[in-house]
Amino acid sequence: MQLQQLTEKYNKELSEKTIVEKLQYLVEQHPEKVVFTTSFGYEDQVITDVIFKNDLDIKVVTLDTGRIFPETYKVYRSTLERYKKPIKAYFPPTDKVEELLDKKGPFSFYDSLENRKECCFIRKVIPLKRALEGNDIWITGLRASQSNNRSDMQEFELDEGNNIIKYNPLMEWSLEETISYVKEYNVPYNVLHDKGFVSIGCQPCTRAIQPGEDFRAGRWWWEQGSGKECGLHSLKK
Protein backbone atom coordinates (compact mmCIF):
# COMPACT_ATOMS: atom_id res chain seq x y z
CA MET A 1 0.00 0.00 0.00
CA GLN A 2 1.33 3.44 -0.93
CA LEU A 3 2.12 5.91 1.84
CA GLN A 4 -0.71 8.29 0.87
CA GLN A 5 -3.24 5.45 1.00
CA LEU A 6 -1.84 4.28 4.32
CA THR A 7 -2.08 7.81 5.70
CA GLU A 8 -5.73 8.04 4.70
CA LYS A 9 -6.39 4.58 6.13
CA TYR A 10 -4.94 5.54 9.52
CA ASN A 11 -6.91 8.80 9.66
CA LYS A 12 -10.12 6.90 8.99
CA GLU A 13 -9.67 3.66 10.90
CA LEU A 14 -7.83 4.91 14.00
CA SER A 15 -9.90 8.01 14.66
CA GLU A 16 -11.81 6.54 17.61
CA LYS A 17 -8.80 5.01 19.36
CA THR A 18 -6.95 6.60 22.26
CA ILE A 19 -3.44 7.98 21.82
CA VAL A 20 -1.96 4.96 23.59
CA GLU A 21 -3.97 2.58 21.40
CA LYS A 22 -2.84 4.40 18.26
CA LEU A 23 0.79 4.28 19.32
CA GLN A 24 0.54 0.61 20.19
CA TYR A 25 -1.03 -0.10 16.81
CA LEU A 26 1.70 1.79 14.97
CA VAL A 27 4.40 -0.12 16.85
CA GLU A 28 2.75 -3.40 15.89
CA GLN A 29 2.37 -2.42 12.23
CA HIS A 30 5.82 -0.83 11.94
CA PRO A 31 8.12 -2.66 14.36
CA GLU A 32 11.34 -0.75 15.13
CA LYS A 33 10.38 1.91 12.58
CA VAL A 34 8.54 4.44 14.72
CA VAL A 35 10.46 7.51 15.91
CA PHE A 36 9.50 10.48 18.06
CA THR A 37 11.44 13.76 17.93
CA THR A 38 11.40 15.85 21.09
CA SER A 39 12.56 19.39 21.81
CA PHE A 40 11.46 19.05 25.46
CA GLY A 41 8.63 21.56 25.29
CA TYR A 42 5.27 21.01 26.99
CA GLU A 43 3.81 19.02 24.09
CA ASP A 44 6.84 16.80 23.60
CA GLN A 45 7.04 16.07 27.32
CA VAL A 46 3.44 14.84 27.28
CA ILE A 47 4.21 12.43 24.44
CA THR A 48 7.46 11.31 26.07
CA ASP A 49 5.53 10.53 29.24
CA VAL A 50 2.98 8.45 27.30
CA ILE A 51 5.68 6.53 25.41
CA PHE A 52 7.89 5.80 28.39
CA LYS A 53 5.13 5.05 30.92
CA ASN A 54 3.59 2.52 28.56
CA ASP A 55 6.98 1.04 27.65
CA LEU A 56 6.28 1.45 23.93
CA ASP A 57 8.95 0.38 21.45
CA ILE A 58 9.37 3.85 19.99
CA LYS A 59 12.72 5.55 19.46
CA VAL A 60 12.87 8.91 21.21
CA VAL A 61 15.40 11.32 19.71
CA THR A 62 16.26 15.01 19.94
CA LEU A 63 17.99 17.48 17.64
CA ASP A 64 20.79 19.32 19.42
CA THR A 65 21.48 22.39 17.31
CA GLY A 66 24.33 23.60 19.48
CA ARG A 67 22.38 26.77 20.28
CA ILE A 68 19.74 25.55 22.75
CA PHE A 69 19.02 27.03 26.18
CA PRO A 70 20.72 25.69 29.34
CA GLU A 71 17.20 25.22 30.71
CA THR A 72 16.46 22.83 27.84
CA TYR A 73 19.47 20.72 28.76
CA LYS A 74 18.21 20.64 32.34
CA VAL A 75 14.82 19.23 31.37
CA TYR A 76 16.65 16.78 29.08
CA ARG A 77 18.58 15.57 32.10
CA SER A 78 15.49 15.49 34.32
CA THR A 79 13.65 13.42 31.73
CA LEU A 80 16.46 10.87 31.54
CA GLU A 81 16.55 10.63 35.34
CA ARG A 82 12.78 10.33 35.65
CA TYR A 83 12.13 7.57 33.11
CA LYS A 84 15.49 5.77 32.90
CA LYS A 85 15.02 5.49 29.14
CA PRO A 86 17.40 6.60 26.38
CA ILE A 87 16.95 9.73 24.29
CA LYS A 88 19.33 9.81 21.34
CA ALA A 89 20.77 13.17 20.28
CA TYR A 90 21.47 14.10 16.66
CA PHE A 91 23.87 16.96 15.91
CA PRO A 92 24.40 19.09 12.79
CA PRO A 93 27.37 18.26 10.55
CA THR A 94 30.48 19.91 11.98
CA ASP A 95 31.94 20.87 8.61
CA LYS A 96 28.81 22.75 7.54
CA VAL A 97 28.53 24.61 10.84
CA GLU A 98 32.19 25.60 10.64
CA GLU A 99 31.81 26.74 7.05
CA LEU A 100 28.72 28.81 7.91
CA LEU A 101 30.45 30.58 10.79
CA ASP A 102 33.66 31.13 8.82
CA LYS A 103 31.78 32.78 5.97
CA LYS A 104 28.97 34.61 7.75
CA GLY A 105 29.77 34.73 11.46
CA PRO A 106 27.76 33.48 14.45
CA PHE A 107 24.62 35.62 13.97
CA SER A 108 24.02 35.61 10.22
CA PHE A 109 20.41 34.55 10.75
CA TYR A 110 19.52 38.07 11.92
CA ASP A 111 20.57 39.54 8.57
CA SER A 112 18.05 37.94 6.22
CA LEU A 113 15.34 35.29 5.96
CA GLU A 114 17.58 33.39 3.54
CA ASN A 115 20.38 33.30 6.09
CA ARG A 116 18.04 32.24 8.86
CA LYS A 117 16.65 29.37 6.82
CA GLU A 118 20.19 28.34 5.89
CA CYS A 119 21.10 28.09 9.57
CA CYS A 120 17.91 26.16 10.37
CA PHE A 121 18.60 23.79 7.51
CA ILE A 122 22.11 23.01 8.71
CA ARG A 123 21.31 22.80 12.41
CA LYS A 124 17.86 21.20 12.25
CA VAL A 125 16.82 19.77 8.90
CA ILE A 126 20.00 17.82 8.13
CA PRO A 127 20.06 16.13 11.59
CA LEU A 128 16.33 15.43 11.29
CA LYS A 129 16.82 13.57 8.03
CA ARG A 130 19.40 11.37 9.75
CA ALA A 131 17.01 10.74 12.63
CA LEU A 132 14.13 9.81 10.33
CA GLU A 133 16.13 7.64 7.96
CA GLY A 134 14.87 4.05 7.84
CA ASN A 135 11.68 4.80 9.78
CA ASP A 136 8.06 4.60 8.63
CA ILE A 137 6.31 6.75 11.25
CA TRP A 138 7.38 10.10 12.66
CA ILE A 139 5.61 11.22 15.84
CA THR A 140 5.54 14.96 16.57
CA GLY A 141 4.21 17.30 19.25
CA LEU A 142 2.48 19.63 16.79
CA ARG A 143 -0.87 21.12 17.78
CA ALA A 144 -3.28 22.75 15.31
CA SER A 145 -3.67 25.89 17.43
CA GLN A 146 0.07 26.64 17.51
CA SER A 147 -0.05 28.70 14.32
CA ASN A 148 -2.17 29.44 11.26
CA ASN A 149 0.16 27.21 9.24
CA ARG A 150 -0.90 24.25 11.37
CA SER A 151 -4.62 24.93 11.69
CA ASP A 152 -5.63 22.51 8.93
CA MET A 153 -3.46 19.61 10.07
CA GLN A 154 -4.71 16.05 10.28
CA GLU A 155 -3.65 13.51 12.86
CA PHE A 156 -1.85 11.51 10.19
CA GLU A 157 -0.15 13.33 7.34
CA LEU A 158 2.16 12.32 4.54
CA ASP A 159 5.46 14.18 4.75
CA GLU A 160 6.52 13.92 1.12
CA GLY A 161 9.87 15.59 1.65
CA ASN A 162 10.95 12.93 4.12
CA ASN A 163 8.89 10.12 2.59
CA ILE A 164 7.36 9.28 5.96
CA ILE A 165 3.98 9.27 7.67
CA LYS A 166 3.72 11.88 10.39
CA TYR A 167 1.48 11.28 13.41
CA ASN A 168 0.41 14.32 15.44
CA PRO A 169 -1.25 12.83 18.57
CA LEU A 170 -1.88 16.21 20.24
CA MET A 171 -3.31 17.86 17.14
CA GLU A 172 -6.61 18.77 18.80
CA TRP A 173 -5.24 19.58 22.25
CA SER A 174 -5.25 23.12 23.55
CA LEU A 175 -2.26 24.64 25.32
CA GLU A 176 -4.28 24.56 28.54
CA GLU A 177 -4.96 20.84 28.19
CA THR A 178 -1.30 20.21 27.53
CA ILE A 179 -0.17 22.14 30.60
CA SER A 180 -2.84 20.44 32.70
CA TYR A 181 -1.47 17.02 31.76
CA VAL A 182 2.08 18.05 32.67
CA LYS A 183 0.94 19.34 36.06
CA GLU A 184 -1.37 16.41 36.85
CA TYR A 185 1.26 13.77 36.17
CA ASN A 186 4.21 15.79 37.46
CA VAL A 187 6.01 15.53 34.13
CA PRO A 188 9.40 17.30 33.95
CA TYR A 189 9.10 20.54 31.98
CA ASN A 190 11.20 23.46 30.85
CA VAL A 191 11.11 26.25 33.46
CA LEU A 192 11.27 28.80 30.62
CA HIS A 193 7.57 28.07 30.12
CA ASP A 194 6.95 29.78 33.47
CA LYS A 195 8.68 32.90 32.10
CA GLY A 196 6.50 33.41 29.03
CA PHE A 197 8.32 31.12 26.60
CA VAL A 198 5.54 29.05 25.02
CA SER A 199 7.55 27.82 22.03
CA ILE A 200 11.21 27.16 22.77
CA GLY A 201 13.86 26.75 20.09
CA CYS A 202 17.43 27.98 19.79
CA GLN A 203 18.46 30.57 22.37
CA PRO A 204 19.36 33.41 19.92
CA CYS A 205 16.08 32.96 18.05
CA THR A 206 13.55 32.63 20.89
CA ARG A 207 12.05 35.16 23.31
CA ALA A 208 9.16 35.21 25.75
CA ILE A 209 5.82 36.45 24.40
CA GLN A 210 3.68 39.20 25.87
CA PRO A 211 0.01 38.81 26.87
CA GLY A 212 -2.13 38.78 23.74
CA GLU A 213 0.71 37.95 21.36
CA ASP A 214 0.48 35.07 18.92
CA PHE A 215 1.79 31.67 20.09
CA ARG A 216 4.66 31.81 17.60
CA ALA A 217 5.53 35.48 18.17
CA GLY A 218 8.55 34.54 20.27
CA ARG A 219 10.20 32.61 17.45
CA TRP A 220 12.32 34.64 15.00
CA TRP A 221 10.60 37.73 16.40
CA TRP A 222 12.49 40.07 14.05
CA GLU A 223 10.85 38.53 10.98
CA GLN A 224 7.57 39.62 9.41
CA GLY A 225 5.46 37.36 7.19
CA SER A 226 7.92 34.46 7.19
CA GLY A 227 5.45 31.87 8.46
CA LYS A 228 7.58 31.30 11.59
CA GLU A 229 8.71 27.83 10.52
CA CYS A 230 12.20 26.34 10.39
CA GLY A 231 11.67 23.72 7.68
CA LEU A 232 11.24 20.66 9.91
CA HIS A 233 7.54 20.42 9.18
CA SER A 234 7.32 21.27 5.51
CA LEU A 235 4.99 18.73 3.93
CA LYS A 236 5.95 19.26 0.33
CA LYS A 237 9.12 18.39 -1.52
Backbone torsions as a table, in degrees:
resi	resn	phi	psi	omega
1	MET	NA	134.0	-179.7
2	GLN	-68.9	156.3	-175.5
3	LEU	-60.2	-39.3	-179.8
4	GLN	-63.4	-42.3	178.3
5	GLN	-65.2	-38.7	179.4
6	LEU	-67.1	-38.1	177.7
7	THR	-61.4	-47.0	179.2
8	GLU	-64.2	-38.1	178.6
9	LYS	-62.2	-44.5	-178.6
10	TYR	-67.5	-39.7	178.0
11	ASN	-61.6	-36.2	-177.1
12	LYS	-81.8	-48.3	-170.1
13	GLU	-85.1	-20.5	-176.5
14	LEU	-104.4	4.9	-171.8
15	SER	-61.2	-29.8	-176.7
16	GLU	-93.0	-4.3	-178.4
17	LYS	-82.9	157.5	175.6
18	THR	-75.4	167.9	178.5
19	ILE	-59.6	-44.0	-179.8
20	VAL	-62.3	-42.9	179.5
21	GLU	-63.9	-39.2	178.3
22	LYS	-65.1	-43.8	179.5
23	LEU	-64.3	-42.1	178.1
24	GLN	-61.8	-41.3	178.7
25	TYR	-62.6	-45.3	-179.1
26	LEU	-63.0	-39.0	177.8
27	VAL	-63.9	-39.2	179.2
28	GLU	-68.1	-39.4	-176.8
29	GLN	-80.3	-24.9	-176.7
30	HIS	-133.5	65.0	-176.1
31	PRO	-58.4	130.1	178.1
32	GLU	63.5	17.2	-178.8
33	LYS	-130.2	28.4	176.0
34	VAL	-117.5	128.1	-176.7
35	VAL	-131.2	142.3	176.7
36	PHE	-119.8	129.0	178.2
37	THR	-103.3	125.0	-178.9
38	THR	-116.9	142.2	170.6
39	SER	-115.3	10.4	172.4
40	PHE	70.8	20.2	171.8
41	GLY	-79.9	177.6	-179.2
42	TYR	-48.7	-52.8	-174.0
43	GLU	-62.2	-45.9	-177.5
44	ASP	-66.6	-32.4	178.4
45	GLN	-69.1	-33.6	174.6
46	VAL	-62.0	-48.3	-178.0
47	ILE	-67.0	-39.8	176.5
48	THR	-58.6	-44.2	179.1
49	ASP	-59.9	-44.5	180.0
50	VAL	-63.3	-45.5	-178.5
51	ILE	-63.8	-49.6	-174.2
52	PHE	-73.8	-38.9	180.0
53	LYS	-64.5	-32.5	-178.7
54	ASN	-96.1	7.1	175.8
55	ASP	51.4	44.8	-178.6
56	LEU	-81.1	142.5	-177.9
57	ASP	-81.0	68.9	-178.9
58	ILE	-125.1	129.9	178.1
59	LYS	-73.9	127.7	176.9
60	VAL	-107.2	123.2	-176.1
61	VAL	-132.5	161.8	175.6
62	THR	-137.6	153.3	178.3
63	LEU	-102.7	112.3	178.4
64	ASP	-96.3	104.9	-174.4
65	THR	-78.4	-13.0	-174.3
66	GLY	86.7	0.0	-178.1
67	ARG	-129.0	19.9	-174.9
68	ILE	-84.5	161.7	-176.8
69	PHE	-68.4	148.7	171.7
70	PRO	-57.5	-34.9	179.0
71	GLU	-63.5	-31.1	178.0
72	THR	-69.3	-40.3	175.9
73	TYR	-62.6	-34.7	-178.8
74	LYS	-66.9	-41.2	178.2
75	VAL	-72.3	-29.3	172.6
76	TYR	-58.3	-50.5	179.6
77	ARG	-62.9	-44.1	-179.6
78	SER	-61.5	-35.9	179.9
79	THR	-69.1	-41.3	176.5
80	LEU	-62.0	-42.6	-178.5
81	GLU	-68.6	-36.7	-176.8
82	ARG	-69.3	-47.1	-170.4
83	TYR	-101.3	-16.1	-178.8
84	LYS	57.1	37.8	179.4
85	LYS	-125.0	150.6	-177.4
86	PRO	-77.6	145.7	170.4
87	ILE	-129.4	113.5	-174.0
88	LYS	-85.1	132.3	178.9
89	ALA	-97.4	137.4	174.0
90	TYR	-116.3	132.0	-176.9
91	PHE	-110.5	157.0	175.1
92	PRO	-70.0	157.7	179.2
93	PRO	-65.9	126.4	-175.6
94	THR	-57.3	-42.6	-175.8
95	ASP	-63.3	-37.5	-178.9
96	LYS	-73.2	-36.9	176.0
97	VAL	-64.6	-44.4	179.7
98	GLU	-62.0	-43.4	-179.9
99	GLU	-63.0	-42.2	179.7
100	LEU	-60.7	-47.3	-178.7
101	LEU	-69.2	-36.7	178.3
102	ASP	-62.6	-39.5	-174.8
103	LYS	-85.2	-37.2	-169.8
104	LYS	-125.3	-3.7	178.8
105	GLY	84.1	178.0	-171.6
106	PRO	-80.1	-13.3	-175.9
107	PHE	-127.6	36.9	-177.5
108	SER	-63.4	-24.7	-176.2
109	PHE	-65.8	-19.2	176.5
110	TYR	-76.0	-18.0	-170.9
111	ASP	-81.5	-32.0	-178.3
112	SER	-162.5	159.0	176.7
113	LEU	-63.6	-37.8	178.7
114	GLU	-60.4	-44.9	178.7
115	ASN	-64.3	-41.6	-179.8
116	ARG	-62.2	-44.6	-179.9
117	LYS	-67.0	-32.0	176.1
118	GLU	-62.9	-45.2	179.3
119	CYS	-63.6	-45.1	178.3
120	CYS	-60.4	-39.1	-179.1
121	PHE	-63.8	-45.2	-178.3
122	ILE	-68.2	-45.3	-172.2
123	ARG	-85.1	-21.8	-175.8
124	LYS	-120.4	-53.3	-171.6
125	VAL	-67.9	-44.1	179.6
126	ILE	-62.0	-47.2	176.2
127	PRO	-62.6	-35.8	178.9
128	LEU	-60.6	-43.6	-178.6
129	LYS	-61.0	-36.5	175.7
130	ARG	-65.3	-41.3	-178.0
131	ALA	-67.5	-33.5	-177.1
132	LEU	-86.1	-17.9	-174.5
133	GLU	-55.9	130.3	177.8
134	GLY	83.9	-0.6	-179.7
135	ASN	-102.6	157.4	179.3
136	ASP	-102.3	-33.3	-173.7
137	ILE	-124.9	131.3	177.0
138	TRP	-116.0	117.0	179.3
139	ILE	-94.3	134.6	-179.1
140	THR	-129.6	165.4	177.1
141	GLY	-99.2	20.9	-179.4
142	LEU	-64.4	141.0	171.8
143	ARG	-122.5	146.1	-176.3
144	ALA	-63.8	-31.8	-175.3
145	SER	-83.7	1.9	-178.7
146	GLN	-69.5	-31.3	178.7
147	SER	-165.1	163.6	178.3
148	ASN	-61.5	-31.0	-179.6
149	ASN	-64.7	-21.4	-174.2
150	ARG	-109.1	3.7	-172.9
151	SER	-69.1	-21.9	-178.4
152	ASP	-107.4	23.2	179.3
153	MET	-66.8	157.1	168.2
154	GLN	-112.6	164.6	179.2
155	GLU	-61.0	-44.8	177.3
156	PHE	-112.9	128.4	-179.9
157	GLU	-134.1	150.1	174.5
158	LEU	-90.2	118.1	173.6
159	ASP	-91.7	98.4	-174.7
160	GLU	-67.7	-36.0	-178.0
161	GLY	-62.2	-35.3	180.0
162	ASN	-104.2	0.9	178.2
163	ASN	52.6	52.8	-175.7
164	ILE	-148.7	153.1	175.1
165	ILE	-89.6	128.2	-179.3
166	LYS	-101.5	131.7	176.9
167	TYR	-113.7	123.7	-179.0
168	ASN	-111.5	83.3	-172.0
169	PRO	-64.9	-24.4	-178.0
170	LEU	-101.7	19.7	-174.7
171	MET	-49.9	-43.3	-174.4
172	GLU	-96.2	2.9	179.6
173	TRP	-76.9	146.1	171.6
174	SER	-88.5	166.0	175.8
175	LEU	-61.2	-38.4	-179.1
176	GLU	-63.5	-41.6	177.7
177	GLU	-64.6	-38.0	-179.9
178	THR	-65.2	-47.6	179.2
179	ILE	-63.1	-39.8	-180.0
180	SER	-59.9	-40.9	178.3
181	TYR	-63.0	-46.4	-179.5
182	VAL	-58.2	-43.9	-178.7
183	LYS	-69.6	-44.8	-176.4
184	GLU	-60.8	-41.2	-176.1
185	TYR	-100.8	9.6	176.4
186	ASN	52.9	46.4	-179.1
187	VAL	-79.4	135.7	176.2
188	PRO	-56.8	138.5	178.9
189	TYR	-143.6	163.9	-177.4
190	ASN	-76.5	122.4	-176.9
191	VAL	-65.5	-15.2	175.5
192	LEU	-62.4	-25.2	176.9
193	HIS	-60.5	-32.1	179.5
194	ASP	-74.0	-8.7	-176.9
195	LYS	-111.6	18.0	175.7
196	GLY	95.1	2.8	176.3
197	PHE	-88.1	104.3	179.9
198	VAL	-91.8	-30.5	177.5
199	SER	-125.6	117.7	-170.2
200	ILE	-115.5	119.3	177.9
201	GLY	-122.5	-133.3	177.9
202	CYS	-72.6	146.0	-175.0
203	GLN	-58.2	-44.7	-178.2
204	PRO	-70.3	-13.3	-172.1
205	CYS	-114.3	10.4	-175.1
206	THR	-131.9	135.5	173.7
207	ARG	-135.3	165.7	173.3
208	ALA	-68.8	153.9	175.7
209	ILE	-102.2	157.1	178.4
210	GLN	-94.6	157.5	178.1
211	PRO	-52.9	130.4	179.3
212	GLY	91.7	-12.4	178.7
213	GLU	-75.5	155.7	177.0
214	ASP	-62.0	150.7	-178.5
215	PHE	-53.4	-37.4	-175.3
216	ARG	-95.0	6.4	-175.7
217	ALA	-62.5	-25.7	-178.9
218	GLY	-81.3	-6.1	178.5
219	ARG	-99.0	127.9	179.0
220	TRP	47.3	51.9	-171.2
221	TRP	-61.2	-19.0	-178.0
222	TRP	-82.2	-8.3	-178.0
223	GLU	-93.4	149.5	175.2
224	GLN	-125.4	127.3	175.2
225	GLY	72.4	20.9	-177.5
226	SER	-89.2	-10.1	-177.0
227	GLY	89.6	-13.0	175.8
228	LYS	56.3	41.9	177.0
229	GLU	-125.4	154.2	-175.9
230	CYS	-104.6	-8.5	179.7
231	GLY	108.2	-9.5	179.5
232	LEU	-66.8	-34.1	-171.9
233	HIS	-114.7	34.0	172.6
234	SER	-78.9	126.2	-174.4
235	LEU	-88.0	-15.4	-175.5
236	LYS	-107.2	153.2	177.2
237	LYS	-68.6	NA	NA
